[in-house]
Amino acid sequence: MNSRSNLLSRSRYTEETLEAAIKQGTQQYVILGAGLDTFAFRRSDILVNLQVFEIDHPNTQNFKTQRIKELGWAVPTQLNFIPMDFTQESLAAALKKSSYNPQVKSFFSWLGVTMYLTREEVFATLRTIATIAPTGSRIVFDYFDIDIFDAQKTDTQIQEELAQVQAAGEPMKTGFDPSMLASDLANLGLHLHENLNQAEIQRRYLQGRKYAHIAQAVVK
Ligand SMILES: C[S@@+](CC[C@H](N)C(=O)[O-])C[C@H]1O[C@@H](n2cnc3c(N)ncnc32)[C@H](O)[C@@H]1O
């Protein structure tokens, strides 16, 4: 599920979409649950007019900033680190503590995170984005088809993988019905622009994926 191909295809889709958004005036990139994403270190070519905000769980972010120090990497001046636990805090409050400007068209990515949160926690953050970012701002997030949690509809390999992450203390909890996503997002103030299913992701980028979806929504 969390294969390298999955990581690569979702990041590539996101960065291609971000580049198109920058051409249309986006000047802030908020990476939710950034993990060890090295975007700000890899893409100095597009940092010129872009402020980057990495939001992540305090434990993960501490680990990352520590590793950056150990490696002696220079942190670009455009990169801002904001610690936040999605289950405890509001994205709006976290961004308020930073130089994030709610008047500036922004792009958000949320990759490899929604499945670890409850449906309510995912919706709370998406609703916040719709209120703190101007019209035309975008979010790309990936999600699992809700069928992944139905033992009748999945194969034993998937069930074993879900059991493994649960045993490791990081249970995957949430999936969405792709056919309902447009109305779910509309209720939050977002327009579903694109909702790539397995076949489309495979056609565009890779072969052999299961269950993963990528969605792109626009603030109305
Ligand atoms: C699988 S990693 C994905 C990292 C990166 N976005 C990527 O695409 O490779 C999941 C990320 O979600 C973050 N995360 C999980 N639960 C979180 C929470 N409750 N609050 C904040 N971050 C959380 C973790 O700290 C981690 O950085």
The ligand as a MOL file (V3000), in Angstrom:
LIG
                    3D

  0  0  0     0  0            999 V3000
M  V30 BEGIN CTAB
M  V30 COUNTS 27 29 0 0 0
M  V30 BEGIN ATOM
M  V30 1 C 3.1450 8.4900 5.8670 0
M  V30 2 S 3.8020 10.0190 6.4090 0 CHG=1
M  V30 3 C 3.6110 10.9990 4.9330 0
M  V30 4 C 4.7290 11.9710 4.7720 0
M  V30 5 C 4.7410 12.7990 3.4900 0
M  V30 6 N 3.5800 13.6770 3.4080 0
M  V30 7 C 4.8340 11.9290 2.2550 0
M  V30 8 O 4.0230 12.0700 1.3470 0
M  V30 9 O 5.7170 11.0840 2.1950 0 CHG=-1
M  V30 10 C 2.5100 10.5930 7.4650 0
M  V30 11 C 2.7630 11.9780 8.0440 0
M  V30 12 O 1.5800 12.3790 8.7220 0
M  V30 13 C 1.9420 12.9710 9.9400 0
M  V30 14 N 0.8250 12.8000 10.8730 0
M  V30 15 C 0.1460 11.6680 11.1750 0
M  V30 16 N -0.7800 11.9240 12.1200 0
M  V30 17 C -0.6570 13.2430 12.4230 0
M  V30 18 C -1.3150 14.1120 13.3240 0
M  V30 19 N -2.2720 13.6680 14.1300 0
M  V30 20 N -0.9350 15.4100 13.3670 0
M  V30 21 C 0.0570 15.8720 12.5690 0
M  V30 22 N 0.7100 15.1030 11.6830 0
M  V30 23 C 0.3560 13.8020 11.6180 0
M  V30 24 C 3.1760 12.2200 10.3910 0
M  V30 25 O 3.9210 12.9890 11.3320 0
M  V30 26 C 3.9000 12.0330 9.0690 0
M  V30 27 O 4.7270 13.1230 8.7710 0
M  V30 END ATOM
M  V30 BEGIN BOND
M  V30 1 1 1 2
M  V30 2 1 2 3
M  V30 3 1 2 10
M  V30 4 1 3 4
M  V30 5 1 4 5
M  V30 6 1 5 6
M  V30 7 1 5 7
M  V30 8 2 7 8
M  V30 9 1 7 9
M  V30 10 1 10 11
M  V30 11 1 11 12
M  V30 12 1 11 26
M  V30 13 1 12 13
M  V30 14 1 13 14
M  V30 15 1 13 24
M  V30 16 1 14 15
M  V30 17 1 14 23
M  V30 18 2 15 16
M  V30 19 1 16 17
M  V30 20 1 17 18
M  V30 21 2 17 23
M  V30 22 1 18 19
M  V30 23 2 18 20
M  V30 24 1 20 21
M  V30 25 2 21 22
M  V30 26 1 22 23
M  V30 27 1 24 25
M  V30 28 1 24 26
M  V30 29 1 26 27
M  V30 END BOND
M  V30 END CTAB
M  END
